[in-house]
């Protein structure tokens, strides 16, 4: 049974990369528990559609949370600030920030172009930094930031050199943010998913050989579900984790150990 976290009611959050995948699920999970969410994405049309669907579901279930769609290019600091200001205007506070937006490029090391490595680091690393900066300017003590890292920060995969490098940077950036923002009473942690059954890992399911490899290297011998990532996110944002900061929690079925 998923924890309820009654302390979430009436709080406000920003989730980036929220139009689909894990970001949409994070948004829905928070709003279901009474959190008002600014759901931001670079795709405004898809974000509006997703927000409307979540709000419709909330109304049908008589849940108290509200989702407001916003547009953000996470490579631009001023757009993060605009999203933070929107949270303050609509909800009068900013308690949680989830840096979820990211890209997942493929190229062998000798084929990585300057454009690809630049784009990957800009979205996956600079986007996290700019989001944390905007959040920290407006958060009160007791607030929390969660970044999306990956088990790829520790375990490399062929063809994912740019991605793995960016996620290793996110893991270390999370530690730096936790140390410096601790002075403000703001906690910063990361989630490091493994093989999770989402659109980003559809390629695994579509390639029988890749799927078998994934099942072989995961001690639990299955892909994770999105809900199994939502649980750690809620914990890290909750009062139950009020003395947890600077950590990356692996949600990978144990694959980082083999």
C-alpha positions in Angstrom: 0.0 0.0 0.0 1.4 3.4 -1.0 2.0 5.9 1.8 -0.4 8.8 2.0 1.8 11.6 3.5 -1.0 13.9 4.9 1.6 16.7 5.3 1.6 17.2 1.6 -1.9 18.8 1.5 -1.8 22.4 0.4 1.9 22.5 -0.5 3.2 23.5 -3.9 5.6 21.8 -6.3 7.2 22.3 -9.7 7.9 19.2 -11.9 9.8 19.6 -15.1 9.5 17.2 -18.0 6.0 16.6 -16.9 4.1 16.2 -20.1 4.6 12.4 -20.2 6.5 9.5 -18.7 7.7 9.7 -15.2 7.1 13.4 -15.0 3.4 13.0 -15.7 3.2 10.2 -13.1 5.1 12.3 -10.5 2.6 15.2 -11.1 -0.4 13.0 -10.7 0.9 11.3 -7.6 1.6 14.6 -5.9 -1.7 16.2 -6.9 -3.6 13.2 -5.7 -2.1 13.8 -2.3 -3.2 17.4 -2.2 -0.1 19.1 -3.7 -0.7 21.9 -6.2 1.7 21.4 -9.1 3.2 23.6 -11.8 3.8 20.9 -14.4 6.3 22.3 -16.9 7.5 20.9 -20.2 9.1 22.1 -23.4 6.1 20.8 -25.4 3.2 23.2 -24.4 0.5 21.3 -26.4 1.3 17.9 -24.8 1.7 19.6 -21.4 -1.8 21.2 -21.6 -3.3 17.9 -22.6 -1.6 16.0 -19.8 -2.6 18.6 -17.2 -6.2 18.6 -18.3 -6.3 14.8 -18.1 -4.8 14.8 -14.6 -7.2 17.6 -13.4 -10.2 15.7 -14.8 -9.1 12.6 -12.9 -8.6 14.6 -9.7 -12.1 16.1 -10.0 -13.6 12.7 -10.6 -11.9 11.4 -7.5 -12.6 14.6 -5.5 -8.9 15.0 -4.8 -7.8 18.4 -3.6 -4.6 19.0 -5.7 -4.5 21.2 -8.8 -2.2 21.0 -11.8 -1.3 24.1 -13.8 0.5 23.6 -17.2 3.6 25.7 -18.0 6.2 25.8 -20.7 9.9 25.6 -19.9 13.1 25.1 -21.8 15.3 23.8 -18.9 18.5 25.1 -20.6 17.3 28.7 -19.9 17.7 30.0 -16.4 15.1 32.7 -16.8 12.4 30.2 -17.8 13.0 28.3 -14.5 12.6 31.6 -12.7 9.4 32.3 -14.5 8.0 28.8 -13.5 9.0 29.5 -9.9 7.2 32.9 -10.0 4.1 31.2 -11.5 4.0 28.8 -8.5 4.2 31.8 -6.1 1.5 33.7 -8.0 -0.9 30.8 -8.1 -0.2 29.1 -4.8 1.7 31.6 -2.7 4.5 29.1 -1.9 7.1 26.7 -3.3 7.8 23.6 -1.3 9.0 21.0 -3.7 11.0 21.0 -7.0 11.5 17.9 -9.1 14.2 18.2 -11.8 12.8 15.5 -14.1 13.4 16.8 -17.6 16.1 14.9 -19.6 17.2 13.5 -22.9 18.5 10.0 -23.7 20.8 10.1 -26.8 22.5 7.2 -28.4 25.9 7.3 -30.1 29.1 5.2 -29.8 32.0 7.2 -28.3 33.7 7.9 -31.6 30.4 9.1 -33.1 29.4 11.6 -30.4 29.2 15.0 -32.0 29.9 18.3 -30.3 26.2 19.2 -30.7 25.1 16.0 -29.0 27.4 16.2 -26.0 26.6 19.9 -25.6 22.8 19.3 -25.8 23.0 16.4 -23.3 25.0 18.2 -20.7 22.9 21.4 -21.2 19.5 19.6 -20.7 20.5 16.9 -18.2 23.0 18.8 -16.0 22.6 22.6 -16.6 18.8 22.1 -16.4 19.2 20.6 -13.0 21.4 23.4 -11.8 19.2 26.1 -13.1 16.1 24.5 -11.6 17.7 24.2 -8.2 18.9 27.8 -8.3 15.4 29.1 -9.1 13.8 26.9 -6.5 16.3 27.8 -3.7 15.7 31.5 -4.3 12.1 31.1 -3.2 12.0 28.1 -0.8 11.6 28.2 2.9 13.5 25.9 5.3 12.0 22.4 5.2 11.6 22.4 1.5 13.0 19.7 -0.8 14.5 19.3 -4.3 14.7 15.9 -6.0 16.8 15.4 -9.2 16.6 12.5 -11.6 19.9 10.7 -11.9 20.3 7.1 -13.2 22.1 3.9 -12.4 23.9 4.9 -15.6 25.8 7.3 -13.3 27.7 4.2 -12.1 27.3 1.6 -14.8 28.2 2.4 -18.4 26.3 1.2 -21.5 27.7 1.1 -25.0 26.2 3.9 -27.0 25.2 6.0 -24.0 28.5 7.7 -23.2 27.0 11.2 -23.3 24.0 10.2 -21.2 26.0 8.2 -18.6 28.4 11.2 -18.3 25.5 13.6 -17.7 23.9 11.4 -15.1 27.2 11.0 -13.2 27.4 14.8 -13.1 23.8 15.0 -11.8 24.7 12.6 -8.9 27.7 14.8 -7.9 25.8 18.0 -8.4 23.1 16.7 -6.1 25.8 16.3 -3.4 27.1 19.8 -4.0 23.6 21.3 -3.9 22.8 19.4 -0.6 25.9 20.8 1.1 25.4 24.4 0.0 21.6 24.5 0.3 21.6 22.8 3.7 22.5 26.2 5.1 19.0 27.3 4.0 17.3 24.2 5.4 16.6 22.8 1.9 17.2 19.1 1.3 18.5 17.9 -2.1 18.4 14.2 -3.1 18.3 12.2 -6.4 16.6 9.1 -7.7 18.6 6.8 -9.8 16.3 4.5 -11.8 17.4 1.4 -13.6 15.3 -0.4 -16.2 11.8 1.1 -15.7 8.9 0.3 -18.0 8.4 3.8 -19.6 8.5 5.4 -23.0 12.2 6.1 -22.5 13.0 2.4 -22.2 10.6 1.2 -24.9 13.6 0.3 -27.0 14.5 -2.4 -24.4 11.1 -4.1 -24.8 11.2 -3.8 -28.6 14.6 -5.6 -28.8 14.3 -9.2 -27.5 18.1 -9.4 -27.0 18.2 -6.1 -25.1 15.2 -7.2 -23.0 16.8 -10.5 -22.1 20.0 -8.8 -21.2 18.1 -6.4 -18.9 16.3 -9.3 -17.2 19.6 -11.1 -16.8 21.5 -8.2 -15.1 18.6 -7.3 -12.7 18.7 -9.5 -9.7 14.9 -9.3 -9.4 14.7 -10.4 -13.1 12.0 -7.9 -14.2 11.6 -4.3 -15.3 10.5 -1.8 -12.7 7.2 -0.1 -12.9 6.8 3.7 -12.8 4.9 3.4 -9.5 8.0 1.9 -8.0 9.8 5.2 -8.7 7.0 7.3 -7.5 7.2 5.8 -4.0 10.9 6.9 -3.4 10.1 10.3 -4.8 7.2 10.8 -2.3 9.4 9.6 0.5 12.3 12.0 -0.4 9.9 14.9 -0.5 8.1 14.0 2.7 8.7 14.7 6.4 9.8 11.1 6.8 13.0 12.0 5.0 13.6 15.3 6.8 17.1 14.2 7.8 18.0 12.7 4.4 20.0 14.9 2.0 22.8 14.5 -0.5 21.9 11.0 -1.5 21.0 9.2 -4.7 18.6 6.4 -4.2 18.8 3.6 -6.7 15.5 2.1 -7.9 16.9 -0.6 -10.1 16.1 -4.0 -8.8 19.6 -4.4 -7.6 21.3 -4.0 -11.0 24.0 -1.6 -9.7 25.5 -4.4 -7.7 26.1 -6.9 -10.6 
